[in-house]
Amino acid sequence: MSNDIRIKRGLTLRLKGEAEKTLVDAPRSKTFAIKPPDFHSVVPKMVVKEGATVQAGDELFFSKYTPEVRFTSPVSGTLKEIKRGEKRRIMEVIIEADSADSYREFGVIDPVSADAEAVKNRILESGCWAFINQRPYDIIADPKDTPKAIFISAMNTAPLSADVEFILKDRMNAFQTGLNALAKLTPGKVHVSVQKGSSLFSGLKNVELHNVSGPHPAANVGVQIHNIDPINIGERVWTVNPEDVANMGDLFLTGKFTATRTIAVAGTEAKDRKYFRTKIGANVGSLVGKIDEDNVRTISGDVLTGQKVSDTGHLGFLPNELTLIPEGNKYRMFGWLPFTYNNIPSNSRTSLTWLFPKKKYEVNTNLHGEERALVVTGEMEEVMPMDIYPMQLLKACMAADIEKMENLGIYEVAPEDFALIDYVNTSKIEAQEIIRLGLDLMITEVG
């Protein structure tokens, strides 16, 4: 039994440079890294020192305030370096990989017949708990909480994003096993949202299936939660990315933390646009080679929510995309004149691109203007499919008005839900950053 959800508000950005549906094994990266800043609000405490030998699945560090949450090595090798930033904050834990992986054995168990405590302990000790995010606050879930439901969005609508069906088509047994394990962690339902018309997921068991259609951000798990089972004050909902559900399934099927990550290399500046199968935290250069960083922006993730990386850096923990687009270092003469430049997608009618809804465009990182005052134009509401007032919520976050933030729906949103607002708003404010700061304030003041 499936339910249909149709999203009407939003904006689909059609960009050039999609990854071809070809899957290859990536060259073995010499180094892999786990980056604590990828896990918001986690303060890492190291359990191994530089020079130590680790197996895939061995613990590297744990969360200071929730020590049950462990972070494990994706590969076997030697802990080469612990990179630190300001105030000795740990920025990267870098492993020099062996030529082939040896694994820590956790043992095979059947999540269907195992009790909930055994399933939870296995996920925690293997490091797979880092895959589970909590709403509200968009942080790693607290193992002591019990969520009212778990949500998985098995689709993508962001520009140049990875195709979930293509990634999972050969891993459906592991995906189903991961769903069986997650079902033990909640008294409620496990919700899986898929693109309407998809057949790959039709045979899933132990879940409630939802067919979703509409423009971006229809695939955002926050939008789906809002339409299926909204969050109220005091409630917890957990979310997991689809490939990580399959990684959890592999853990129960094989007893190993496989840390598989399928990366769609996309964007007009990518020389080899296809899907690469590698491990979490692989070196970017192993996928794309040397990059002209003066003229190319390399993004771990999609163009709306990803993080800038260099070719000597490493992939983020969760994204399935590596996107390369031109750097916005060239400026258009009289770029402020309407109808003069019609080579970028625009949500307003000051550009003629609205006449060509199916055309694909090449974009760069240029903001096309500086930050300016907020003006009530209604453009934010056009791309926000939730029943909230985005401009008012942003203002409440900027003013640190906790009562207004609660009344305006801060518990329902995550920074990614404001990614399109970053793109369309004429004020050029960093809406995702403002929401992140607002959520951090709520964690501090409300908990």
C-alpha positions as CSV (number, residue, x, y, z in Angstrom):
1,M,0.0,0.0,0.0
2,S,1.4,3.4,-1.0
3,N,0.3,7.0,-0.6
4,D,0.7,9.8,-3.0
5,I,2.2,13.2,-2.1
6,R,2.2,16.0,-4.7
7,I,4.4,19.0,-4.0
8,K,3.3,22.1,-5.9
9,R,5.6,24.9,-4.7
10,G,9.3,24.8,-5.4
11,L,11.8,25.2,-8.3
12,T,13.5,22.6,-10.4
13,L,16.9,23.9,-11.7
14,R,17.9,22.2,-14.9
15,L,21.7,22.3,-15.2
16,K,24.1,20.9,-17.7
17,G,26.6,18.2,-16.7
18,E,24.6,15.3,-15.3
19,A,26.5,12.1,-14.5
20,E,26.1,9.3,-17.0
21,K,24.4,6.1,-15.7
22,T,27.7,4.2,-15.8
23,L,29.1,2.7,-12.6
24,V,32.8,1.9,-12.2
25,D,35.1,1.2,-9.3
26,A,37.1,4.2,-8.4
27,P,40.9,4.0,-8.2
28,R,42.0,3.1,-4.7
29,S,42.5,6.3,-2.8
30,K,45.8,6.6,-0.9
31,T,44.2,8.4,2.0
32,F,40.7,8.5,3.5
33,A,39.4,11.0,6.1
34,I,36.6,11.3,8.6
35,K,35.9,14.9,9.3
36,P,34.2,15.7,12.7
37,P,32.8,19.1,11.3
38,D,30.5,16.9,9.2
39,F,28.7,15.9,12.4
40,H,27.2,19.0,13.7
41,S,27.4,19.5,17.5
42,V,29.7,16.5,18.0
43,V,32.8,17.1,20.1
44,P,35.2,14.3,19.2
45,K,37.4,12.4,21.7
46,M,40.1,10.4,20.1
47,V,40.7,6.8,21.1
48,V,43.7,6.1,18.8
49,K,46.9,8.1,18.2
50,E,48.8,9.0,15.1
51,G,50.8,6.1,13.7
52,A,48.3,3.5,15.0
53,T,47.2,0.6,12.8
54,V,43.4,0.3,12.3
55,Q,41.1,-2.1,10.5
56,A,37.9,-1.1,8.7
57,G,35.3,-0.7,11.5
58,D,37.8,0.1,14.3
59,E,36.8,3.1,16.5
60,L,38.7,6.3,15.8
61,F,36.8,8.7,18.1
62,F,33.6,9.0,20.0
63,S,31.2,11.9,20.8
64,K,32.2,13.6,24.1
65,Y,28.6,14.2,25.2
66,T,27.1,11.0,23.9
67,P,30.0,8.5,24.2
68,E,27.8,5.6,22.9
69,V,28.1,7.2,19.5
70,R,31.3,5.9,17.9
71,F,33.0,6.9,14.6
72,T,34.9,4.1,12.9
73,S,37.4,3.8,10.1
74,P,36.1,3.2,6.6
75,V,39.2,1.4,5.6
76,S,42.2,-0.4,7.1
77,G,45.5,1.3,7.3
78,T,47.6,3.7,9.4
79,L,46.3,6.8,11.1
80,K,48.5,9.2,9.3
81,E,47.5,12.6,10.7
82,I,45.0,14.3,13.0
83,K,44.5,17.8,11.5
84,R,43.5,20.5,13.9
85,G,42.1,24.0,13.4
86,E,41.6,26.9,15.8
87,K,41.6,26.1,19.5
88,R,42.9,22.6,18.5
89,R,39.6,21.7,17.1
90,I,39.9,18.4,15.2
91,M,39.1,19.0,11.5
92,E,40.2,15.7,9.9
93,V,41.3,12.2,10.9
94,I,43.3,11.0,8.0
95,I,44.0,7.3,7.4
96,E,46.7,6.1,5.0
97,A,45.0,3.1,3.4
98,D,46.3,-0.4,2.9
99,S,46.2,-1.8,-0.7
100,A,43.3,-4.0,0.4
101,D,41.0,-3.8,3.4
102,S,41.0,-6.0,6.4
103,Y,37.8,-5.8,8.5
104,R,36.9,-5.9,12.1
105,E,34.3,-8.7,12.5
106,F,31.1,-7.7,14.3
107,G,29.3,-11.0,13.6
108,V,26.2,-11.7,11.5
109,I,22.8,-11.4,13.0
110,D,19.2,-11.3,11.6
111,P,17.6,-8.0,12.6
112,V,14.1,-9.5,12.2
113,S,14.7,-12.2,14.9
114,A,17.1,-10.1,17.1
115,D,15.7,-7.9,19.9
116,A,15.8,-4.1,19.6
117,E,18.6,-3.7,22.1
118,A,20.9,-6.1,20.2
119,V,20.1,-4.3,16.9
120,K,20.9,-0.9,18.5
121,N,24.1,-2.0,20.1
122,R,25.3,-3.5,16.8
123,I,24.7,-0.2,15.0
124,L,26.4,1.8,17.7
125,E,29.6,-0.4,18.0
126,S,30.1,-0.5,14.2
127,G,29.9,3.3,13.7
128,C,26.7,3.1,11.6
129,W,24.9,5.3,14.2
130,A,26.6,8.3,12.5
131,F,24.2,7.7,9.6
132,I,21.2,8.4,11.7
133,N,20.1,12.1,11.9
134,Q,17.5,13.6,14.2
135,R,14.8,16.1,13.5
136,P,14.4,18.6,15.0
137,Y,17.9,20.3,15.0
138,D,19.4,18.2,12.1
139,I,22.0,16.5,14.3
140,I,23.1,12.9,15.0
141,A,20.3,11.1,16.8
142,D,20.7,10.5,20.6
143,P,20.6,6.7,21.2
144,K,18.7,7.3,24.5
145,D,15.7,8.8,22.5
146,T,12.9,6.8,20.9
147,P,11.7,8.4,17.7
148,K,8.0,8.4,16.8
149,A,9.0,7.5,13.2
150,I,11.9,7.0,10.8
151,F,12.0,8.6,7.4
152,I,14.1,7.6,4.3
153,S,13.9,9.7,1.1
154,A,14.8,7.3,-1.7
155,M,14.8,10.0,-4.3
156,N,16.6,13.2,-5.3
157,T,15.4,16.4,-6.9
158,A,18.3,18.7,-6.3
159,P,20.2,19.8,-9.5
160,L,22.8,17.3,-10.7
161,S,22.1,15.0,-7.8
162,A,22.7,11.3,-7.7
163,D,20.0,8.9,-8.9
164,V,19.1,6.8,-5.9
165,E,17.5,4.0,-8.0
166,F,20.7,3.6,-10.0
167,I,22.8,3.5,-6.8
168,L,20.6,0.9,-5.1
169,K,19.5,-1.3,-8.0
170,D,22.1,-4.0,-7.1
171,R,21.8,-3.6,-3.3
172,M,18.1,-4.1,-2.6
173,N,18.7,-7.1,-0.4
174,A,21.0,-5.0,1.9
175,F,18.5,-2.1,1.7
176,Q,15.6,-4.3,2.9
177,T,17.8,-5.7,5.7
178,G,18.7,-2.2,6.8
179,L,15.0,-1.3,6.8
180,N,14.3,-4.3,9.0
181,A,16.9,-3.1,11.5
182,L,15.6,0.4,11.6
183,A,12.1,-0.9,12.2
184,K,13.4,-2.2,15.5
185,L,14.4,1.2,16.7
186,T,10.9,2.9,16.7
187,P,7.5,1.9,17.9
188,G,6.1,3.9,14.9
189,K,6.5,3.4,11.2
190,V,9.4,3.4,8.8
191,H,8.4,5.7,6.0
192,V,10.1,5.4,2.6
193,S,9.4,8.1,0.0
194,V,10.1,7.3,-3.7
195,Q,9.7,9.1,-7.0
196,K,6.2,8.5,-8.4
197,G,6.3,5.9,-11.0
198,S,9.3,4.0,-9.5
199,S,9.1,0.3,-9.6
200,L,12.3,-0.7,-7.9
201,F,11.0,-0.1,-4.4
202,S,7.5,-1.5,-4.9
203,G,8.3,-4.8,-3.2
204,L,9.7,-3.4,0.1
205,K,8.4,-4.9,3.3
206,N,8.1,-3.6,6.8
207,V,7.7,0.0,5.6
208,E,5.0,2.5,4.6
209,L,5.7,3.6,1.0
210,H,4.9,7.1,-0.3
211,N,5.0,8.1,-4.0
212,V,6.2,11.7,-4.3
213,S,6.0,14.1,-7.2
214,G,6.7,17.7,-7.8
215,P,9.6,20.2,-8.1
216,H,12.6,20.5,-5.8
217,P,12.6,20.3,-2.8
218,A,10.1,17.5,-3.1
219,A,12.8,14.9,-2.2
220,N,13.9,16.7,1.0
221,V,13.1,14.5,3.9
222,G,11.9,17.6,5.9
223,V,9.2,18.3,3.2
224,Q,8.1,14.7,3.4
225,I,7.9,14.7,7.2
226,H,5.8,17.9,7.0
227,N,3.3,16.2,4.7
228,I,3.2,12.8,6.3
229,D,3.7,13.1,10.1
230,P,4.7,16.7,11.2
231,I,6.9,17.1,14.2
232,N,5.4,18.6,17.4
233,I,7.3,20.1,20.4
234,G,9.0,17.3,22.3
235,E,8.8,14.7,19.5
236,R,11.8,13.1,17.7
237,V,12.0,11.8,14.2
238,W,15.0,10.1,12.7
239,T,16.2,10.2,9.1
240,V,18.7,8.1,7.2
241,N,20.1,8.4,3.6
242,P,19.2,5.5,1.4
243,E,22.7,4.2,0.6
244,D,23.5,4.3,4.3
245,V,20.4,2.1,5.0
246,A,22.1,-0.4,2.6
247,N,25.4,0.0,4.5
248,M,23.5,-0.9,7.7
249,G,22.1,-3.9,5.9
250,D,25.5,-5.1,4.8
251,L,26.6,-4.8,8.5
252,F,23.9,-7.3,9.5
253,L,24.4,-9.6,6.5
254,T,28.2,-9.8,6.5
255,G,29.2,-8.6,10.0
256,K,31.4,-5.9,8.4
257,F,31.3,-2.1,8.2
258,T,31.6,-1.8,4.4
259,A,31.4,2.1,4.3
260,T,30.4,2.0,0.6
261,R,29.9,5.3,-1.0
262,T,28.7,5.7,-4.6
263,I,29.6,9.1,-5.9
264,A,28.0,10.8,-9.0
265,V,30.7,13.0,-10.5
266,A,28.8,15.8,-12.2
267,G,29.0,19.4,-13.5
268,T,30.2,21.0,-16.6
269,E,33.8,21.1,-15.4
270,A,34.0,17.4,-14.7
271,K,36.1,15.5,-17.3
272,D,34.7,12.1,-16.5
273,R,31.0,12.3,-15.6
274,K,29.9,9.0,-14.2
275,Y,29.2,7.1,-11.0
276,F,32.2,5.9,-9.0
277,R,32.0,3.3,-6.2
278,T,34.5,4.0,-3.5
279,K,34.6,4.3,0.3
280,I,33.4,7.1,2.7
281,G,36.0,9.9,3.0
282,A,38.0,9.1,-0.2
283,N,40.5,11.6,-1.5
284,V,38.8,13.9,-4.1
285,G,41.8,13.6,-6.5
286,S,41.3,9.9,-6.8
287,L,38.0,10.6,-8.5
288,V,38.7,13.8,-10.6
289,G,42.5,14.2,-10.7
290,K,44.1,17.6,-10.6
291,I,41.8,20.6,-10.6
292,D,42.4,24.2,-11.7
293,E,41.1,25.6,-8.4
294,D,41.3,29.2,-9.6
295,N,38.6,28.6,-12.2
296,V,36.8,25.5,-11.0
297,R,34.7,25.1,-7.8
298,T,34.7,21.5,-6.5
299,I,31.7,20.7,-4.2
300,S,31.2,17.7,-2.1
301,G,27.4,17.4,-2.4
302,D,25.0,19.2,-4.7
303,V,25.3,22.8,-5.9
304,L,22.7,24.0,-3.4
305,T,23.8,22.4,-0.1
306,G,27.3,21.0,-0.7
307,Q,30.7,22.1,0.8
308,K,33.7,23.4,-1.1
309,V,36.6,21.0,-1.2
310,S,40.0,20.9,-3.0
311,D,41.5,18.2,-5.1
312,T,43.8,17.3,-2.2
313,G,40.9,17.2,0.3
314,H,38.4,14.4,1.0
315,L,34.8,13.7,0.4
316,G,32.2,14.5,3.0
317,F,30.7,11.7,5.1
318,L,27.1,11.7,3.7
319,P,26.9,13.2,0.1
320,N,26.6,11.0,-3.0
321,E,27.7,13.8,-5.3
322,L,30.9,15.5,-6.3
323,T,30.0,18.5,-8.4
324,L,32.4,20.6,-10.5
325,I,31.2,24.0,-11.9
326,P,33.0,27.1,-13.1
327,E,34.2,29.5,-10.4
328,G,32.3,32.8,-10.4
329,N,35.3,34.9,-11.0
330,K,34.1,36.6,-14.2
331,Y,31.7,39.5,-14.0
332,R,29.1,40.6,-16.6
333,M,29.1,44.2,-17.8
334,F,25.8,45.9,-17.0
335,G,24.6,42.6,-15.5
336,W,21.9,44.4,-13.5
337,L,20.0,45.3,-16.7
338,P,16.9,43.1,-17.2
339,F,16.6,40.8,-20.3
340,T,20.3,41.4,-21.1
341,Y,21.7,38.0,-20.0
342,N,19.5,35.0,-20.5
343,N,21.9,32.2,-20.0
344,I,21.2,31.4,-16.3
345,P,18.0,29.8,-14.8
346,S,16.0,32.5,-13.0
347,N,12.8,32.3,-10.9
348,S,11.9,35.9,-11.8
349,R,10.7,37.3,-15.2
350,T,13.6,39.8,-15.4
351,S,15.3,37.1,-17.5
352,L,13.7,35.5,-20.5
353,T,14.7,32.0,-19.3
354,W,11.2,31.5,-17.9
355,L,10.1,31.1,-21.5
356,F,12.3,27.9,-21.9
357,P,11.4,25.7,-18.9
358,K,13.0,22.6,-20.4
359,K,16.3,24.2,-21.3
360,K,19.5,23.2,-19.4
361,Y,22.0,25.9,-18.3
362,E,25.6,26.1,-17.3
363,V,26.0,28.0,-14.0
364,N,28.9,29.3,-11.9
365,T,29.2,30.4,-8.3
366,N,28.8,34.2,-9.0
367,L,26.2,35.8,-6.6
368,H,25.3,38.5,-9.2
369,G,25.1,41.1,-6.5
370,E,26.0,41.9,-2.9
371,E,24.0,41.4,0.3
372,R,21.2,43.9,0.7
373,A,18.1,44.6,2.8
374,L,15.3,42.1,3.1
375,V,12.4,43.2,1.0
376,V,8.9,41.6,1.1
377,T,8.5,40.2,-2.5
378,G,6.9,36.8,-1.9
379,E,9.7,35.0,-3.8
380,M,10.7,32.9,-0.7
381,E,7.2,31.6,-0.3
382,E,7.1,30.5,-4.0
383,V,9.8,27.9,-3.4
384,M,8.9,26.9,0.2
385,P,6.5,23.9,0.0
386,M,6.0,23.8,3.8
387,D,3.2,25.7,5.6
388,I,5.6,28.2,7.2
389,Y,6.6,31.8,6.7
390,P,10.2,31.6,5.6
391,M,11.1,35.3,5.8
392,Q,9.5,35.8,9.2
393,L,11.3,32.7,10.5
394,L,14.6,34.0,9.2
395,K,14.0,37.3,10.9
396,A,13.2,35.6,14.1
397,C,16.4,33.6,13.9
398,M,18.4,36.7,13.2
399,A,16.8,38.4,16.2
400,A,17.3,35.3,18.4
401,D,13.6,35.4,19.4
402,I,13.0,31.9,20.7
403,E,9.3,32.2,21.2
404,K,8.7,33.4,17.6
405,M,11.0,30.8,16.2
406,E,9.0,28.1,17.9
407,N,5.7,29.6,16.7
408,L,7.0,29.9,13.1
409,G,8.1,26.3,12.8
410,I,11.8,26.1,13.6
411,Y,11.4,22.5,14.8
412,E,10.3,21.4,11.3
413,V,13.1,22.7,9.3
414,A,16.8,22.0,8.5
415,P,19.2,24.2,6.6
416,E,18.7,22.2,3.4
417,D,15.1,23.2,3.3
418,F,16.2,26.8,2.8
419,A,18.7,26.1,0.0
420,L,16.4,27.3,-2.8
421,I,15.7,30.5,-0.8
422,D,19.5,31.1,-0.9
423,Y,19.2,30.8,-4.6
424,V,16.2,32.9,-5.4
425,N,16.1,35.7,-2.7
426,T,17.2,39.1,-4.0
427,S,18.7,40.1,-0.6
428,K,21.5,37.5,-1.1
429,I,21.4,36.5,2.6
430,E,22.8,33.1,3.6
431,A,19.5,31.6,4.7
432,Q,20.9,28.1,5.4
433,E,23.6,29.6,7.7
434,I,20.9,31.7,9.5
435,I,18.7,28.6,10.1
436,R,21.7,26.6,11.3
437,L,22.5,29.3,13.9
438,G,18.8,29.4,14.9
439,L,18.8,25.6,15.4
440,D,22.0,25.8,17.5
441,L,20.3,28.5,19.7
442,M,17.3,26.2,20.2
443,I,19.6,23.3,21.2
444,T,21.3,25.6,23.8
445,E,18.2,27.2,25.2
446,V,15.6,24.5,24.9
447,G,17.5,21.2,24.4
